[in-house]
C-alpha cells in the first residue's frame, strides 16, 4: 500500500502546484483588467501578488527536483514583474519603470523586447543619445523589429538628424508587415494605440512625411502623407500637414481639400481652420473664409 500512497501523495502535490499556477495567472489577469480600467495602483498590487505566488510555486518545484517546471514558472514570474513597467510608464514614474526593466535585464540580458523597452522609456524622458545606444543593441539582436526602428527614427528626428531618421522610418515601414508593434501594441507617441498594425503603420508614414518636409522634399512628403491616409483616413494631423505641404508647392485647391478634411474630422482643430480660411482668402472667397473663422471651438488646440 505504501507505493500507492506515495503515488497519490505526489499526484496531489502536483495538482496543488498546478492550482497555484492557475491562481497566479488569474490574479495577473485581474491586474491586466485593472490596468485597462486605468486603476494603475491596484493593477501594480495584483502583478506583485501574482509574481509572489509564482515565485513560491517555483521554490516548491525546486525542492521537489522539478527543475524544468521550475524554470518555466520562473519565466512567468519574471514576466509578471516586468509588465509592471507598462503601468509605471502610464503613471509617469519613469525612473521606477527603468528600475524594473534593468532588473529584468539582469536576468535576461539578451532579450531584445526588454532592451527595446529600456530604449523606449529613455526616449520618452528625452534622453535621446542613451536611447539610441540601447535601441541599436535591440536592432542588432533582432534586425526586423519595427518598434525599435520607429523609436530610433523618432529619437534621431528629435536631435535633428533627419537623413538618418528617414532611413530608420523606412526600415520600420519595411518590417511593419512582419510583426506587430509591441510596446504596448506599439505606436510610439501614442500610448493608447489602435491595436491594428495598419493604423500603427500610418503613424510611421506620417512621421516619415514630417521628416521629408523638414528636408525640403515636399513632393515626396506629400506622397508619404497620402500613404498614411490610405491606411487611416480619419487622421486629422496627416490631413493638416498634407495641406501645409500642398500650400507650400502652390497647390491651393488641393490644400483647401486637405484642411477641410482635417476640420471635418476634428472641428476644434484651430490651426487647420485658420489655414483653410487663409487659402480661401487667397482664392478670393471671402464669405467662405469668414464662415470658417466664425466657428467657435469647444477647446483650444
VOBA-1610 file (N, C-alpha, C; in pm, whole numbers, padded with zeros to 5 digits, always signed):
BEGIN
Unk+00082-00121+00000Unk+00000+00000+00000Unk+00086+00127+00000Unk+00207+00114+00053Unk+00292+00231+00066Unk+00322+00298-00066Unk+00346+00214-00172Unk+00378+00271-00302Unk+00261+00349-00359Unk+00139+00297-00337Unk+00019+00366-00387Unk-00003+00496-00311Unk+00029+00494-00183Unk+00017+00615-00102Unk+00113+00722-00151Unk+00236+00679-00185Unk+00335+00775-00236Unk+00292+00834-00369Unk+00239+00748-00457Unk+00193+00795-00588Unk+00080+00895-00571Unk-00015+00862-00483Unk-00128+00951-00458Unk-00080+01085-00403Unk+00016+01076-00312Unk+00069+01197-00248Unk+00138+01287-00352Unk+00216+01226-00442Unk+00284+01302-00547Unk+00184+01366-00643Unk+00081+01289-00679Unk-00022+01343-00769Unk-00094+01460-00705Unk-00126+01447-00578Unk-00194+01554-00506Unk-00107+01679-00498Unk+00026+01658-00475Unk+00119+01770-00467Unk+00130+01842-00600Unk+00139+01765-00708Unk+00144+01824-00841Unk+00018+01904-00871Unk-00095+01848-00828Unk-00222+01917-00851Unk-00225+02050-00775Unk-00170+02049-00654Unk-00164+02172-00574Unk-00078+02277-00644Unk+00037+02234-00697Unk+00125+02327-00766Unk+00059+02384-00892Unk-00012+02298-00964Unk-00081+02344-01084Unk-00189+02445-01048Unk-00259+02419-00938Unk-00362+02511-00895Unk-00303+02646-00854Unk-00186+02644-00791Unk-00119+02769-00753Unk-00083+02849-00878Unk-00036+02778-00981Unk-00002+02846-01107Unk-00125+02909-01170Unk-00235+02835-01171Unk-00359+02888-01229Unk-00410+03008-01150Unk-00399+03001-01018Unk-00443+03112-00933Unk-00360+03237-00961Unk-00229+03217-00977Unk-00141+03330-01008Unk-00178+03391-01142Unk-00206+03306-01241Unk-00246+03357-01373Unk-00377+03434-01365Unk-00468+03386-01282Unk-00596+03456-01265Unk-00575+03593-01200Unk-00487+03599-01100Unk-00458+03726-01034Unk-00393+03823-01131Unk-00299+03772-01212Unk-00236+03857-01313Unk-00340+03909-01412Unk-00433+03822-01451Unk-00540+03864-01542Unk-00624+03976-01483Unk-00653+03968-01353Unk-00727+04075-01286Unk-00646+04204-01288Unk-00515+04190-01271Unk-00430+04308-01278Unk-00435+04374-01414Unk-00438+04292-01518Unk-00445+04347-01654Unk-00577+04420-01676Unk-00686+04363-01625Unk-00816+04429-01637Unk-00813+04563-01565Unk-00756+04565-01445Unk-00744+04690-01370Unk-00658+04792-01445Unk-00553+04743-01511Unk-00469+04830-01594Unk-00550+04892-01706Unk-00631+04810-01774Unk-00714+04861-01882Unk-00819+04961-01831Unk-00859+04948-01706Unk-00956+05039-01644Unk-00888+05162-01586Unk-00756+05173-01605Unk-00676+05285-01554Unk-00670+05288-01401Unk-00690+05173-01339Unk-00676+05162-01193Unk-00535+05108-01167Unk-00438+05195-01189Unk-00300+05152-01201Unk-00240+05102-01071Unk-00267+05171-00961Unk-00208+05129-00834Unk-00258+04989-00795Unk-00386+04964-00817Unk-00442+04832-00788Unk-00382+04727-00880Unk-00361+04764-01005Unk-00300+04671-01100Unk-00159+04633-01057Unk-00082+04730-01009Unk+00053+04702-00960Unk+00050+04599-00848Unk-00045+04613-00757Unk-00057+04519-00645Unk-00086+04378-00695Unk-00174+04367-00794Unk-00209+04236-00848Unk-00089+04172-00919Unk-00014+04252-00995Unk+00103+04197-01063Unk+00205+04145-00962Unk+00225+04221-00853Unk+00318+04175-00749Unk+00266+04049-00682Unk+00136+04046-00654Unk+00076+03929-00589Unk+00093+03805-00678Unk+00069+03822-00807Unk+00085+03709-00900Unk+00230+03663-00904Unk+00324+03757-00909Unk+00466+03722-00914Unk+00509+03651-00786Unk+00461+03699-00671Unk+00495+03635-00544Unk+00448+03490-00543Unk+00326+03466-00588Unk+00271+03331-00590Unk+00348+03241-00685Unk+00385+03295-00800Unk+00463+03217-00897Unk+00601+03183-00842Unk+00662+03278-00773Unk+00794+03253-00715Unk+00785+03147-00604Unk+00678+03150-00527Unk+00657+03046-00425Unk+00640+02909-00491Unk+00565+02906-00600Unk+00547+02781-00674Unk+00680+02731-00729Unk+00759+02822-00782Unk+00891+02787-00835Unk+00977+02723-00727Unk+00977+02783-00608Unk+01060+02730-00500Unk+01016+02590-00460Unk+00885+02568-00456Unk+00833+02435-00423Unk+00873+02332-00529Unk+00874+02373-00653Unk+00915+02285-00763Unk+01062+02248-00751Unk+01144+02347-00715Unk+01287+02321-00698Unk+01312+02222-00585Unk+01237+02239-00477Unk+01251+02149-00363Unk+01209+02006-00398Unk+01127+01995-00501Unk+01081+01863-00546Unk+01162+01812-00665Unk+01275+01877-00693Unk+01364+01839-00804Unk+01293+01841-00940Unk+01202+01934-00957Unk+01130+01950-01084Unk+01185+02076-01152Unk+01310+02066-01195Unk+01382+02184-01241Unk+01326+02244-01369Unk+01285+02160-01463Unk+01229+02212-01588Unk+01103+02292-01564Unk+01016+02238-01480Unk+00893+02310-01445Unk+00925+02438-01369Unk+01026+02430-01282Unk+01064+02549-01204Unk+01113+02660-01296Unk+01190+02627-01400Unk+01239+02728-01494Unk+01123+02793-01569Unk+01025+02712-01605Unk+00909+02765-01677Unk+00832+02865-01589Unk+00813+02829-01463Unk+00741+02917-01370Unk+00823+03041-01338Unk+00954+03024-01330Unk+01042+03140-01305Unk+01024+03245-01414Unk+01016+03201-01539Unk+00996+03294-01650Unk+00863+03367-01637Unk+00758+03294-01598Unk+00628+03359-01578Unk+00635+03464-01468Unk+00707+03433-01362Unk+00720+03530-01252Unk+00796+03654-01299Unk+00903+03634-01378Unk+00979+03748-01430Unk+00892+03833-01521Unk+00812+03769-01604Unk+00724+03843-01694Unk+00623+03926-01616Unk+00571+03868-01507Unk+00473+03941-01425Unk+00537+04067-01365Unk+00661+04052-01317Unk+00732+04168-01261Unk+00762+04270-01372Unk+00809+04219-01485Unk+00846+04309-01595Unk+00727+04391-01643Unk+00610+04330-01650Unk+00493+04401-01701Unk+00452+04519-01614Unk+00505+04528-01494Unk+00479+04645-01411Unk+00532+04772-01476Unk+00635+04758-01561Unk+00695+04878-01620Unk+00594+04952-01708Unk+00500+04879-01770Unk+00399+04946-01852Unk+00308+05034-01766Unk+00273+04982-01648Unk+00188+05059-01556Unk+00264+05180-01504Unk+00387+05158-01464Unk+00469+05268-01412Unk+00488+05376-01518Unk+00501+05333-01644Unk+00511+05430-01753Unk+00385+05514-01760Unk+00270+05450-01750Unk+00143+05523-01753Unk+00135+05624-01639Unk+00191+05587-01525Unk+00189+05676-01408Unk+00299+05782-01416Unk+00375+05782-01525Unk+00488+05873-01546Unk+00595+05857-01438Unk+00603+05737-01385Unk+00709+05702-01290Unk+00822+05636-01370Unk+00887+05719-01450Unk+00981+05667-01549Unk+01103+05601-01487Unk+01156+05660-01381Unk+01274+05601-01317Unk+01239+05467-01255Unk+01118+05455-01199Unk+01074+05326-01144Unk+01058+05224-01256Unk+01007+05269-01371Unk+00994+05178-01485Unk+01132+05129-01530Unk+01229+05220-01535Unk+01365+05181-01574Unk+01425+05082-01474Unk+01394+05100-01346Unk+01445+05008-01244Unk+01391+04866-01268Unk+01261+04857-01300Unk+01201+04727-01329Unk+01265+04665-01453Unk+01284+04748-01556Unk+01344+04699-01680Unk+01487+04652-01655Unk+01565+04728-01579Unk+01704+04690-01551Unk+01710+04561-01471Unk+01617+04543-01380Unk+01612+04417-01305Unk+01584+04300-01399Unk+01491+04321-01493Unk+01460+04216-01590Unk+01582+04187-01678Unk+01655+04292-01716Unk+01773+04274-01799Unk+01885+04200-01726Unk+01893+04216-01596Unk+01996+04146-01519Unk+01975+03995-01525Unk+01850+03954-01547Unk+01818+03811-01554Unk+01805+03762-01698Unk+01771+03854-01789Unk+01756+03818-01931Unk+01825+03923-02017Unk+01959+03930-02011Unk+02031+04039-02077Unk+02026+04035-02229Unk+01985+03924-02287Unk+01983+03912-02432Unk+01841+03913-02489Unk+01747+03964-02414Unk+01608+03969-02460Unk+01584+04103-02531Unk+01569+04104-02665Unk+01554+04231-02737Unk+01427+04307-02698Unk+01323+04235-02656Unk+01200+04301-02614Unk+01225+04389-02492Unk+01300+04338-02397Unk+01330+04415-02275Unk+01427+04528-02306Unk+01526+04499-02390Unk+01622+04603-02429Unk+01549+04717-02500Unk+01459+04682-02593Unk+01381+04785-02662Unk+01302+04869-02564Unk+01240+04804-02466Unk+01158+04876-02369Unk+01239+04981-02295Unk+01364+04948-02266Unk+01450+05046-02199Unk+01475+05166-02291Unk+01501+05137-02417Unk+01521+05246-02513Unk+01399+05333-02527Unk+01282+05272-02525Unk+01157+05346-02537Unk+01140+05444-02421Unk+01163+05395-02298Unk+01147+05481-02181Unk+01250+05593-02183Unk+01373+05563-02220Unk+01476+05667-02229Unk+01436+05773-02331Unk+01382+05730-02445Unk+01334+05827-02544Unk+01225+05914-02483Unk+01135+05854-02408Unk+01019+05925-02355Unk+01057+06031-02253Unk+01174+06018-02192Unk+01220+06121-02097Unk+01333+06204-02159Unk+01337+06204-02294Unk+01425+06291-02372Unk+01573+06262-02355Unk+01607+06141-02317Unk+01747+06100-02310Unk+01781+06030-02442Unk+01786+06111-02547Unk+01786+06058-02683Unk+01913+05981-02717Unk+02029+06034-02680Unk+02154+05966-02715Unk+02162+05830-02646Unk+02121+05825-02518Unk+02120+05697-02447Unk+02020+05602-02512Unk+01906+05655-02549Unk+01803+05573-02613Unk+01855+05512-02741Unk+01926+05592-02822Unk+01979+05542-02948Unk+02078+05428-02927Unk+02161+05440-02826Unk+02258+05334-02798Unk+02187+05204-02764Unk+02083+05214-02682Unk+02008+05094-02642Unk+01929+05037-02760Unk+01866+05123-02835Unk+01787+05077-02949Unk+01873+05009-03054Unk+01993+05061-03075Unk+02084+04996-03170Unk+02118+04854-03126Unk+02130+04835-02995Unk+02157+04700-02944Unk+02039+04608-02971Unk+01917+04658-02949Unk+01798+04577-02976Unk+01789+04542-03124Unk+01821+04638-03209Unk+01816+04615-03354Unk+01924+04516-03398Unk+02041+04525-03336Unk+02148+04431-03368Unk+02105+04287-03337Unk+02030+04272-03228Unk+01986+04139-03187Unk+01866+04090-03267Unk+01779+04185-03305Unk+01659+04148-03380Unk+01635+04254-03488Unk+01703+04239-03602Unk+01701+04345-03706Unk+01563+04375-03763Unk+01470+04282-03754Unk+01339+04303-03814Unk+01235+04347-03712Unk+01278+04420-03610Unk+01189+04469-03505Unk+01145+04611-03539Unk+01025+04629-03594Unk+00985+04762-03640Unk+00971+04863-03528Unk+00934+04814-03408Unk+00923+04904-03293Unk+01052+04981-03271Unk+01163+04905-03271Unk+01292+04966-03241Unk+01334+05063-03350Unk+01309+05029-03476Unk+01340+05120-03586Unk+01258+05249-03575Unk+01130+05236-03541Unk+01042+05352-03530Unk+01085+05442-03416Unk+01116+05381-03301Unk+01161+05459-03186Unk+01294+05526-03216Unk+01385+05453-03281Unk+01514+05510-03319Unk+01494+05629-03413Unk+01405+05614-03509Unk+01378+05722-03603Unk+01330+05847-03532Unk+01241+05829-03435Unk+01189+05944-03361Unk+01297+06011-03277Unk+01386+05930-03220Unk+01497+05988-03144Unk+01589+06069-03236Unk+01619+06014-03352Unk+01702+06085-03449Unk+01635+06214-03496Unk+01505+06208-03514Unk+01429+06328-03555Unk+01442+06438-03448Unk+01431+06397-03322Unk+01436+06494-03214Unk+01571+06564-03205Unk+01679+06496-03243Unk+01811+06561-03239Unk+01851+06612-03378Unk+01750+06620-03466Unk+01762+06682-03598Unk+01860+06611-03691Unk+01872+06482-03675Unk+01948+06401-03770Unk+01847+06344-03871Unk+01797+06431-03956Unk+01680+06397-04037Unk+01709+06290-04143Unk+01825+06294-04203Unk+01857+06192-04304Unk+01863+06053-04240Unk+01925+06045-04124Unk+01932+05916-04053Unk+01793+05873-04007Unk+01713+05970-03963Unk+01577+05940-03920Unk+01496+05882-04036Unk+01514+05941-04153Unk+01440+05895-04270Unk+01472+05749-04301Unk+01598+05712-04293Unk+01638+05574-04317Unk+01573+05480-04215Unk+01568+05524-04090Unk+01509+05440-03985Unk+01358+05426-04004Unk+01289+05534-04043Unk+01146+05522-04072Unk+01121+05422-04185Unk+01206+05427-04287Unk+01190+05335-04399Unk+01209+05191-04355Unk+01301+05167-04261Unk+01319+05033-04208Unk+01195+04989-04129Unk+01138+05081-04050Unk+01018+05048-03974Unk+00905+05009-04067Unk+00891+05082-04177Unk+00787+05051-04275Unk+00815+04918-04343Unk+00942+04894-04375Unk+00980+04770-04442Unk+00944+04647-04360Unk+00966+04656-04228Unk+00944+04541-04143Unk+00806+04539-04078Unk+00725+04640-04106Unk+00594+04650-04039Unk+00502+04535-04075Unk+00523+04474-04190Unk+00436+04362-04228Unk+00479+04231-04168Unk+00591+04230-04095Unk+00645+04105-04043Unk+00591+04074-03905Unk+00582+04174-03820Unk+00533+04151-03685Unk+00463+04277-03634Unk+00383+04259-03530Unk+00311+04373-03474Unk+00404+04456-03387Unk+00374+04586-03379Unk+00444+04671-03284Unk+00406+04626-03143Unk+00500+04645-03049Unk+00484+04577-02922Unk+00463+04665-02799Unk+00517+04783-02788Unk+00525+04848-02656Unk+00426+04961-02636Unk+00313+04949-02576Unk+00236+04827-02576Unk+00146+04830-02699Unk+00143+04729-02780Unk+00083+04727-02914Unk+00128+04852-02987Unk+00248+04860-03021Unk+00327+04981-03034Unk+00284+05084-03137Unk+00268+05206-03092Unk+00269+05325-03176Unk+00335+05430-03089Unk+00455+05465-03121Unk+00544+05524-03023Unk+00489+05643-02947Unk+00440+05745-03018Unk+00398+05865-02948Unk+00252+05859-02906Unk+00189+05743-02925Unk+00051+05724-02884Unk+00047+05604-02792Unk+00030+05630-02664Unk+00033+05521-02567Unk-00101+05450-02559Unk-00200+05495-02630Unk-00328+05425-02640Unk-00355+05396-02787Unk-00270+05316-02850Unk-00282+05300-02994Unk-00396+05210-03037Unk-00439+05227-03160Unk-00527+05132-03223Unk-00451+05000-03232Unk-00513+04887-03196Unk-00437+04762-03192Unk-00405+04702-03328Unk-00450+04761-03437Unk-00420+04705-03568Unk-00288+04755-03620Unk-00218+04668-03689Unk-00087+04705-03742Unk-00098+04818-03842Unk-00202+04816-03927Unk-00212+04916-04032Unk-00222+05057-03975Unk-00300+05074-03869Unk-00311+05207-03810Unk-00177+05251-03754Unk-00105+05159-03689Unk+00027+05193-03638Unk+00121+05230-03752Unk+00112+05156-03863Unk+00196+05187-03978Unk+00164+05324-04035Unk+00040+05367-04025Unk+00003+05502-04068Unk+00085+05606-03993Unk+00107+05581-03864Unk+00188+05673-03786Unk+00332+05679-03834Unk+00384+05566-03881Unk+00521+05565-03932Unk+00530+05645-04062Unk+00433+05626-04150Unk+00430+05702-04276Unk+00419+05852-04246Unk+00336+05887-04149Unk+00318+06027-04111Unk+00451+06086-04061Unk+00520+06011-03975Unk+00648+06059-03922Unk+00751+06071-04034Unk+00750+05974-04126Unk+00841+05982-04240Unk+00812+06107-04323Unk+00683+06135-04344Unk+00645+06253-04422Unk+00693+06381-04354Unk+00679+06389-04223Unk+00727+06506-04150Unk+00878+06526-04171Unk+00951+06415-04174Unk+01095+06421-04193Unk+01130+06471-04333Unk+01059+06418-04431Unk+01081+06463-04569Unk+01051+06612-04583Unk+00947+06658-04515Unk+00913+06800-04518Unk+01026+06883-04457Unk+01083+06835-04344Unk+01195+06905-04281Unk+01315+06915-04375Unk+01331+06814-04460Unk+01443+06811-04553Unk+01414+06890-04680Unk+01295+06952-04687Unk+01259+07031-04804Unk+01217+06948-04923Unk+01183+06823-04900Unk+01142+06733-05008Unk+00989+06720-05007Unk+00923+06834-05038Unk+00779+06843-05022Unk+00699+06744-05107Unk+00740+06725-05232Unk+00664+06634-05318Unk+00667+06491-05262Unk+00783+06449-05212Unk+00792+06317-05151Unk+00712+06312-05021Unk+00714+06423-04947Unk+00636+06429-04823Unk+00488+06416-04852Unk+00442+06480-04958Unk+00300+06471-04997Unk+00262+06326-05022Unk+00346+06253-05092Unk+00317+06112-05120Unk+00316+06030-04992Unk+00406+06062-04900Unk+00410+05988-04773Unk+00287+06016-04688Unk+00244+06144-04684Unk+00120+06174-04611Unk+00002+06099-04672Unk-00001+06091-04804Unk-00110+06020-04870Unk-00105+05870-04838Unk+00015+05816-04824Unk+00027+05675-04784Unk-00029+05653-04644Unk-00002+05747-04555Unk-00059+05737-04420Unk-00211+05742-04424Unk-00264+05830-04508Unk-00409+05849-04516Unk-00479+05735-04589Unk-00406+05664-04673Unk-00464+05544-04734Unk-00491+05437-04629Unk-00407+05434-04528Unk-00422+05336-04420Unk-00525+05385-04318Unk-00518+05512-04285Unk-00604+05569-04180Unk-00661+05702-04229Unk-00778+05695-04285Unk-00835+05816-04345Unk-00872+05921-04240Unk-00919+05877-04123Unk-00956+05970-04017Unk-00832+06007-03935Unk-00743+06081-03996Unk-00613+06116-03938Unk-00596+06268-03956Unk-00656+06349-03869Unk-00658+06494-03891Unk-00520+06558-03901Unk-00425+06512-03820Unk-00291+06572-03827Unk-00227+06547-03963Unk-00249+06429-04018Unk-00193+06399-04150Unk-00257+06487-04257Unk-00389+06507-04250Unk-00456+06597-04345Unk-00403+06739-04331Unk-00384+06784-04208Unk-00334+06920-04183Unk-00194+06939-04242Unk-00105+06845-04212Unk+00032+06858-04262Unk+00037+06843-04414Unk-00049+06757-04467Unk-00059+06744-04613Unk-00101+06878-04673Unk-00199+06942-04610Unk-00245+07072-04658Unk-00133+07175-04659Unk-00052+07176-04555Unk+00060+07270-04549Unk+00160+07245-04662Unk+00189+07117-04686Unk+00283+07083-04794Unk+00227+07124-04930Unk+00101+07095-04951Unk+00038+07131-05078Unk+00038+07282-05098Unk+00012+07356-04991Unk+00015+07502-05000Unk+00156+07551-05032Unk+00256+07487-04973Unk+00395+07528-04997Unk+00436+07514-05144Unk+00378+07416-05213Unk+00413+07396-05354Unk+00310+07458-05448Unk+00221+07542-05391Unk+00127+07619-05472Unk+00004+07544-05519Unk-00027+07432-05458Unk-00147+07356-05497Unk-00260+07392-05401Unk-00313+07513-05420Unk-00406+07570-05323Unk-00538+07494-05313Unk-00594+07453-05425Unk-00722+07382-05420Unk-00707+07248-05347Unk-00599+07179-05375Unk-00574+07052-05305Unk-00550+07076-05156Unk-00479+07184-05125Unk-00455+07219-04985Unk-00586+07249-04914Unk-00674+07319-04982Unk-00805+07351-04925Unk-00882+07224-04892Unk-00878+07127-04981Unk-00945+06999-04956Unk-00886+06930-04833Unk-00754+06933-04821Unk-00689+06868-04707Unk-00728+06935-04576Unk-00725+07069-04572Unk-00764+07140-04449Unk-00911+07114-04416Unk-00995+07110-04519Unk-01137+07083-04498Unk-01157+06946-04435Unk-01082+06848-04483Unk-01093+06713-04427Unk-01048+06710-04282Unk-00940+06782-04250Unk-00892+06788-04112Unk-00998+06846-04020Unk-01062+06955-04064Unk-01164+07022-03984Unk-01290+06936-03974Unk-01322+06864-04080Unk-01439+06776-04077Unk-01421+06666-03972Unk-01301+06611-03965Unk-01274+06506-03868Unk-01266+06562-03727Unk-01206+06679-03714Unk-01185+06741-03583Unk-01223+06889-03590Unk-01350+06920-03564Unk-01398+07058-03580Unk-01323+07162-03497Unk-01263+07120-03385Unk-01193+07214-03298Unk-01045+07233-03336Unk-01008+07185-03452Unk-00868+07194-03497Unk-00845+07336-03549Unk-00808+07426-03458Unk-00798+07568-03489Unk-00698+07600-03600Unk-00580+07537-03594Unk-00476+07568-03693Unk-00523+07530-03834Unk-00589+07417-03845Unk-00640+07374-03976Unk-00748+07470-04025Unk-00832+07513-03933Unk-00939+07607-03970Unk-00881+07741-04017Unk-00779+07789-03946Unk-00717+07917-03983Unk-00647+07906-04119Unk-00578+07794-04141Unk-00510+07776-04270Unk-00610+07763-04384Unk-00721+07698-04355Unk-00826+07687-04456Unk-00877+07827-04493Unk-00901+07909-04391Unk-00950+08045-04415Unk-00848+08125-04495Unk-00722+08108-04464Unk-00617+08180-04536Unk-00617+08144-04685Unk-00634+08015-04714Unk-00639+07972-04855Unk-00763+08029-04924Unk-00875+08029-04853Unk-00999+08083-04911Unk-00983+08231-04944Unk-00921+08304-04854Unk-00896+08447-04880Unk-00806+08465-05002Unk-00704+08382-05011Unk-00612+08388-05124Unk-00685+08361-05256Unk-00787+08274-05250Unk-00864+08239-05369Unk-00979+08336-05394Unk-00989+08440-05309Unk-01093+08541-05326Unk-01230+08498-05277Unk-01235+08402-05188Unk-01363+08350-05138Unk-01384+08399-04994Unk-01406+08532-04985Unk-01409+08598-04854Unk-01522+08547-04763Unk-01640+08527-04820Unk-01752+08484-04737Unk-01726+08347-04674Unk-01673+08257-04754Unk-01641+08125-04701Unk-01533+08133-04594Unk-01436+08222-04614Unk-01331+08240-04515Unk-01389+08292-04384Unk-01482+08387-04397Unk-01547+08443-04278Unk-01624+08337-04202Unk-01699+08256-04275Unk-01777+08148-04211Unk-01685+08049-04141Unk-01573+08021-04204Unk-01478+07927-04145Unk-01423+07979-04013Unk-01392+08108-04008Unk-01334+08166-03888Unk-01436+08194-03779Unk-01563+08202-03815Unk-01667+08232-03716Unk-01702+08113-03629Unk-01655+07997-03665Unk-01680+07878-03582Unk-01618+07899-03445Unk-01692+07867-03339Unk-01642+07882-03203Unk-01600+07746-03151Unk-01471+07722-03138Unk-01424+07589-03093Unk-01460+07564-02947Unk-01479+07437-02915Unk-01511+07397-02778Unk-01385+07393-02693Unk-01272+07360-02755Unk-01146+07352-02682Unk-01036+07415-02765Unk-00928+07453-02697Unk-00812+07508-02769Unk-00728+07392-02820Unk-00666+07415-02932Unk-00574+07315-02986Unk-00439+07381-03010
//
